[in-house]
Amino acid sequence: MWNRWKQFMKDESGITTVEIILILVVLIALVLIFKEQMTDIVNNIFKTITSQSGKILK
């Protein structure tokens, strides 16, 4: 059992295609779930930048 654990920890094989696809599916699902909230946050950030840009130029 201990030898298997050592071999597992030493294994440096790369990520497989299936794992990458699963990660992408989860990320896309999160974006779709929180789309409205993310849009509101980005719009608020741009409004703040626009309103405060005049202060920098003065």
N, C-alpha and C positions, 0 to 999 in steps of 0.2 A: 504493500500500500504506500509506504513512504517513498519507494523508488518511483512509483507512478506519479506522485505529487511532484517530485523533483523534475521528472521529465516534462510534466505539464508546465512547470514554472520556467523551464529552460527553452521551451518551444517558442520559436520566433517566427512562425509562419504568419503570413499576412492575412488581412481581412478578406473574406470571400465575397463574391458578388452578392450572394443572398443576404449577408449581413448588411452590406451597403444599401441594398434595396429596402430592407426592413427599416433601417435608420431614416432613409428618405421618406418612406411612407408615414412614419411617426411624425417627422417634421412637417410634412404637408398637412397631416391631420391637425396638428397643433395650430398651424397658420389658418386653416379653415375655421377652426373652432374660435380662435381669438382674433379673427380678421377685423371686426368692428372696433374692438378695444385698441388694437395696434394702429389702426387708421386714425382714431381719435388722438392717440399719443403723438403720432408723427405730425398731425395737423397742429396740435398745441405747441409742439417744439418749433415748427416753422413760424407760427404766429408770434411766438416769443422772440425768435431771432429777428423777424421783420420789424417788430415794434421797438426792439432795443438797438437796432442797427443805426438809427439816427443818433443815439447817444454816443456811439463810438466815433462817428464822423465829426462831432462838434469839438 
